[in-house]
Amino acid sequence: MFRVIAFANTFAIIDLILHQLFHLWISVAPRSYEWAMNLFVAGLHLQVTDFDSSFTHVALGTIVEASAFWILGASFALIYNRLSKS
């Protein structure tokens, strides 16, 4: 049995850290980030712009993405707990 809140918080914290690391990568070496994304995501043609490094974009993106990951973690834990009782 998973503790739902703890599991969801773990997902959100991991995302908070990784999201900032990806933005750091974009600011340090944007061309290598574009190359990696184009390599690993078929059909995606990504171009890093100034908007991608703006504070508003980073802050809002972090909040939205961490919230989505928290919901994902909570959903997974709830479904797992419900199925494991069977």
Long-range contacts (C-beta under 8 A, 24 or more apart in sequence): 1-81, 1-84, 2-76, 2-77, 2-80, 2-81, 3-77, 4-74, 4-77, 4-78, 4-81, 5-74, 7-73, 7-74, 7-76, 7-77, 8-70, 8-71, 8-73, 8-74, 8-77, 9-70, 9-73, 10-73, 11-69, 11-70, 11-72, 11-73, 12-66, 12-67, 12-69, 12-70, 12-73, 14-69, 15-65, 15-66, 15-69, 16-62, 16-66, 19-61, 19-62, 19-65, 19-66, 20-58, 20-62, 23-52, 23-53, 23-58, 26-52, 26-53, 27-53
